[in-house]
């Protein structure tokens, strides 16, 4: 089995998006990703997003270039990218999950309490990030 390329990034919204706007964006991405054989997760956090994409490297790279041009968000920062032997979100062409301010604070508290997360060099580690957000897979 050939390896899959993954990319994980965070972004901030350019304007307060309604739930219907967010769900339409996710629905459109889901349809497109299905056609491109891309899987992943979109987490809606307060005033922004965390997105994990996986698939063919060329496809993911081109998709991310499109995302960079999307006027609905800005300040995109790639947290991690690389290769993996299996898809982490194989069931979803785009799963949308919402997290509240309290849940983000809980994630931050976990990061602050854990020596693993306190080390800045581990913040971009994909496994560490996925460990923190694994509750949002179901």
C-alpha positions as CSV (number, residue, x, y, z in Angstrom):
1,X,0.0,0.0,0.0
2,X,1.4,3.4,-0.9
3,X,1.6,6.0,1.8
4,X,-1.0,8.7,2.1
5,X,-0.1,12.4,2.4
6,X,-1.7,14.4,5.2
7,X,-2.0,18.1,6.0
8,X,-3.3,19.6,9.2
9,X,-3.9,23.4,9.4
10,X,-5.7,26.0,11.5
11,X,-7.4,29.2,10.2
12,X,-9.5,32.1,11.3
13,X,-12.8,33.2,9.8
14,X,-12.9,36.5,8.0
15,X,-16.5,37.1,9.2
16,X,-18.9,35.5,11.6
17,X,-20.2,32.6,9.7
18,X,-23.7,31.2,10.3
19,X,-24.3,27.5,10.9
20,X,-25.9,27.2,7.5
21,X,-22.8,28.8,5.8
22,X,-20.5,26.4,7.7
23,X,-22.6,23.4,6.9
24,X,-22.9,24.4,3.2
25,X,-19.1,24.8,3.1
26,X,-18.6,21.4,4.7
27,X,-21.2,19.8,2.4
28,X,-19.6,21.2,-0.7
29,X,-16.1,20.1,0.5
30,X,-17.5,16.6,1.3
31,X,-18.8,16.2,-2.3
32,X,-15.6,17.5,-3.8
33,X,-13.4,15.4,-1.5
34,X,-15.3,12.3,-2.3
35,X,-14.6,12.8,-6.1
36,X,-10.9,13.4,-5.3
37,X,-10.6,10.4,-2.9
38,X,-9.7,12.8,-0.1
39,X,-10.8,12.1,3.5
40,X,-10.6,14.2,6.5
41,X,-12.0,16.2,9.4
42,X,-13.1,19.8,9.7
43,X,-13.4,21.1,13.3
44,X,-15.3,24.4,13.8
45,X,-13.8,26.2,16.7
46,X,-14.6,29.7,18.0
47,X,-13.9,32.1,15.1
48,X,-12.0,29.5,13.0
49,X,-11.3,26.0,11.9
50,X,-8.9,23.1,12.3
51,X,-8.8,20.9,9.2
52,X,-7.1,17.6,8.6
53,X,-6.9,16.3,5.0
54,X,-5.5,13.0,3.7
55,X,-5.0,11.5,0.3
56,X,-2.7,11.8,-2.7
57,X,0.0,14.4,-2.2
58,X,-0.6,16.2,-5.4
59,X,-4.3,16.3,-4.8
60,X,-3.9,17.5,-1.2
61,X,-1.4,20.2,-2.3
62,X,-3.7,21.5,-5.0
63,X,-6.7,21.4,-2.6
64,X,-4.8,23.4,0.0
65,X,-3.8,26.0,-2.6
66,X,-7.5,26.4,-3.3
67,X,-8.2,26.7,0.4
68,X,-5.6,29.4,0.7
69,X,-7.5,31.5,-1.9
70,X,-10.9,31.0,-0.1
71,X,-12.0,34.4,1.2
72,X,-14.0,32.9,4.1
73,X,-10.9,32.5,6.2
74,X,-7.4,33.9,6.7
75,X,-4.2,33.4,8.7
76,X,-3.9,29.7,7.6
77,X,-1.1,28.0,9.5
78,X,0.0,24.4,8.6
79,X,0.5,22.6,11.9
80,X,1.8,19.4,10.4
81,X,2.1,17.5,7.1
82,X,3.8,14.3,6.0
83,X,3.0,10.7,5.1
84,X,1.1,8.0,6.9
85,X,0.6,4.3,5.9
86,X,-3.2,4.4,6.6
87,X,-6.0,6.9,6.6
88,X,-7.0,8.2,10.0
89,X,-10.4,9.3,8.8
90,X,-11.1,6.7,6.1
91,X,-14.9,6.8,6.7
92,X,-15.3,10.5,6.0
93,X,-14.7,12.5,2.9
94,X,-15.3,15.5,5.3
95,X,-16.6,15.1,8.8
96,X,-17.7,18.4,10.4
97,X,-17.6,18.7,14.1
98,X,-18.2,21.8,16.3
99,X,-16.2,22.5,19.5
100,X,-17.2,25.1,22.1
101,X,-15.1,27.6,23.8
102,X,-15.2,25.4,26.9
103,X,-14.0,22.4,24.9
104,X,-11.1,24.4,23.4
105,X,-10.2,25.5,27.0
106,X,-10.3,21.9,28.1
107,X,-8.0,21.0,25.2
108,X,-5.7,23.8,26.2
109,X,-5.7,22.6,29.8
110,X,-4.7,19.1,28.7
111,X,-1.9,20.6,26.6
112,X,-0.8,22.8,29.6
113,X,-0.8,19.8,32.1
114,X,0.9,17.4,29.8
115,X,4.7,17.6,29.5
116,X,4.3,16.2,26.0
117,X,2.1,19.2,25.0
118,X,4.0,21.8,26.9
119,X,7.0,21.2,24.7
120,X,6.5,23.6,21.8
121,X,8.2,21.2,19.4
122,X,5.4,18.7,20.0
123,X,2.6,21.2,19.3
124,X,2.8,20.5,15.6
125,X,3.1,16.7,16.0
126,X,0.2,15.1,14.2
127,X,-0.2,12.2,16.6
128,X,-0.4,14.6,19.5
129,X,-3.0,16.8,17.8
130,X,-5.1,13.8,16.8
131,X,-4.9,12.5,20.3
132,X,-6.3,15.7,21.6
133,X,-9.2,15.8,19.0
134,X,-10.0,12.1,18.9
135,X,-13.2,12.7,20.8
136,X,-14.5,14.4,17.8
137,X,-14.2,11.4,15.5
138,X,-17.5,9.8,16.5
